[in-house]
């Protein structure tokens, strides 16, 4: 319990200012945090809305979103070697490598957020990719993630994630997309799961993945207080000898946020 108590006492801004891990936020992430001030809105472009309405086929694969969910679930070779689908499953307000896709438009965000079926499809896309990474969404409410259950085998999926670095760019896109559509609570659930695996289980712990996580993924949270808190916990794991972020601490943190709306405990608030 002592470790959990310390969890809610993280002086995040102090840690960030002193940490050797402190790096400038990448330009694409800063644009995302700023809400893409130069992004504009083209009402003539609505490919992402059509795709998530399950009426427009993605290109070049020529599949509806529900067909991807049905046909590609568990097809790890296809999800690994194909690249055009990720811009369709997780549209953001940036150009990707698939020039047959379209950057997300603000009017599309509003329309998709107003359509419960479209939002269900977006969550299904997230579940599809979590399964590809050897994980599963335990709670839509808290964002809790865990290892995939049998008959899925998480171990080879973790190994693939470690060695296939193009997935690190995909994860940045996924986190940005979830934030755009009101699912930002899921981001911390994913990030802190990976951190717990690194810290307690010594999984997903190669330098390239840690670098992407610390500089890109951990900054894909627009809520500043939450972003700083998650960043502070990452730094504690990286820099404090003997500090282990356990699964128990992970669950406690997500439960705390569900109860209070914040990772920081009101009765242990630290002046930052």
N, C-alpha and C positions, 0 to 999 in steps of 0.2 A: 504493500500500500504506500510505502514511502516514495517509491518511484512514481506512482500515480499522482501523489500530492505534488511532487516536484514538477510533474508534467504541466500543471496549471499555473506554475510560477515562473514560466520562461520570460525573462526580460528581453523580448525579441529584438527591439531596436538596438539595445546595447550589444547583443550578440552580432547583429548584422554589421554594426560599425567596427567591431574589433576583428571579425572573422577573416581569415586568409582566404575563405571561399567566396568572399564578397566580390562580385563581378558586375560589370554594367549589364543592364537588361538588354537583350538583343532588340534590334530595331523593329522586327516584325511583332515581337511580343509587346513592345511599348506602344506600337500602333493599335494593337488589340486592346491594351489597357486604357488607352485614350478614347476608345470607341470609334476608331477610324475617322478622324475629323475631316480627312480629305476624300472620304470614300464615295460620297454622293449616293444617288438613288435613281435607277433607271426603271421606270414602270413598264417598259417594253420587255424587260428581261424577267422571265418567270420560270425558267427551266427547273430550278430547285423546288419550287412550289408544285409544279406538275409532277416531278419525280416523287415527292413525298405525299402527293395526293394519290399516288399509285396509278397515274394515268399516262405518264411520260416515261419512255424507256431511256435508260442511261446509255451513253456512248463511250467507248466502242462496244460494250458487251451486249447492248440491246436487250436489257432485262428491266422489268419493273422492280421496285424496291422489295415488294413482298416475294418476288421470284428469287431475288438474291438471298433473302432470309431463308427461304424454303430449300433452295437448291445448293447453296454454298455452306450451310451449317456443317461444320466438321470437315469440310474439304480444305484441309490446311495447305496442301500444295497449291491449290488455286488461289487461296487468299494470300499466300506468300509471293507467288510469281506474277500475279496480275497487279497492275498499278493504277489503272484508270478509275476503278470503282470507288476508291477512297474519297475522291473529291465529290462524288455524288452522295455517298452515305453520310459524309460529314462536311457539308458546305460551310465555308467561312468567307469573310469579306476580303479575300486575297486570291490572287491567281495561283493555280497549282500547275503541276507538270502535265495535266491532261487538258489540252486546249479545246477539247470537245465538251468540257464542262464549263460552268459559268460561275463567276464569283457571286456569293450570296448578296442579295439586295435587301435593304431595310424593309420594304413592303412585303417581301417574302417572309421575313422573320415574323412580322405581325400576323400574317395570314396563317402560317404554320402553327404559331403559338395559340391561335384561336381555334385550331382544329384538333380535338382530342385524339382522333385516329392517327393523324400525322405525327403527333407527339409519341404515341404508342409505337409507331414505326421507327422513330428515332431511337427510342430506348431499345427496341429490338436490334437495331444496328449496333448499339453499344454492347449489348449482350453477345452478339455475334463476334465482335472483335475481342471482347474479354475472353470468350471461349478459345479463340485463336491464340491468345496469350497465356492460356492455362489457368484462367480465373473465371469467377462467376460473381454476378451481382447478388448479394445476400438481401439487401434492403434498398428499395427505391427511396424510402423515407430518409434514411441516414446516409446512404451512399456506400454502406459497408460492402467490401469486396473480400472474397476468400479464394483459396485454391479450388480448381475444378474438382468435382466429385467423380468417383468411379461410375461408369466405365471409362470416363475421360482420364487421361494420365497427364497431370500437370507438368511432370518433370521434363519430357521432351519439348513441351511448349515453352517452358522457361529457358531451356537451352537454345531454342530457336530465337527467342527474343534477345538473348545475350549476344548471339553471334550475327544476327541480321539487323544491322544498325539502321537500315532504311525505315524500320518500324519506329524508330525514335522520332522521326519527322511525322509519321502518322499519328503518334500519340499526342504530339503538340497540337495537331489539327483537331483531333478528337476532343481534347480538353477545351480548346477555343470554341468549338461548335457547341458543346454542352452548355457552356456559359451563355452563348448567344440565345439559346432557346429555353432559358430558365432552369437548367439543370446543373448549375454551378456547384450545388451541394455535393454532387457526385465526384467532383474533381478531387477534393480533399480525401474522400474515401479511397479513391484509387491511389493517390500519392502516398498516403500514410500506410496503406497495405504494402506497397512496394518497399517503403522504408522499414516496416516491421520485418519483412522477409529478409532484407539486407542486414538489419541489425541483430535480430534474434536467430534467424535460420541460416544466415550467410548464403542466401540465394539472391539472384539478380544483382550481383555485386561487382560487375566489372567496371573498369574506369570510364569507358565510353558511355555506358548507361547512366552511371552516377553523374557524369558531366551534363548529359542532356537533362536529367532530372533536376539537378541543382540550378542550372541556368535557365532552361526553357520551361519544363513542365511546371515546376513549383511557382513560376511567375504567371501562369495562365489562370489566375484567379483575380477577378476585378475587385472583389471585396478586400480592401486594403488590410483591415484588421486580421482577416482570415489568412490572407497571403503572408503577412508578417509572422503570424503564429506558426503556420506550417513551415515557413522558411527557418524560423528559430529552432524548431524541433529537428529539422534536417541538420542544421549546424551543430546542435548538441551531439547528435549521433556521430557526425563526422569528426568532431574535435575533442569531445570530452572522453578521456580514457575511462572505460568501465561503464559508460552510459549505454544502456540497452533499451531500445524502444520495443516493448513486448506487445504481444497480441492482446494481453489484458489491458495495457495502456491504450492501445488502438481502440478497443471497444469502449473503454471508459470515455475517451475523448469524443467519439461520435455520439455516445449517449448524452454526454454533457451538452453538446451543441444542440441536440434535439430538445432537451429540457429547457435550456436557457437562451438559445439562439446564438450562443457564442462558445468558442473553445475555452475562453478564459473564465475561470470561476469568479463569481462576484465577491465571494468572501475572502478571496486570496488575490485580489487585483493588484498588479504591480504597475507602478507609474512608469510609463515608457517614454 
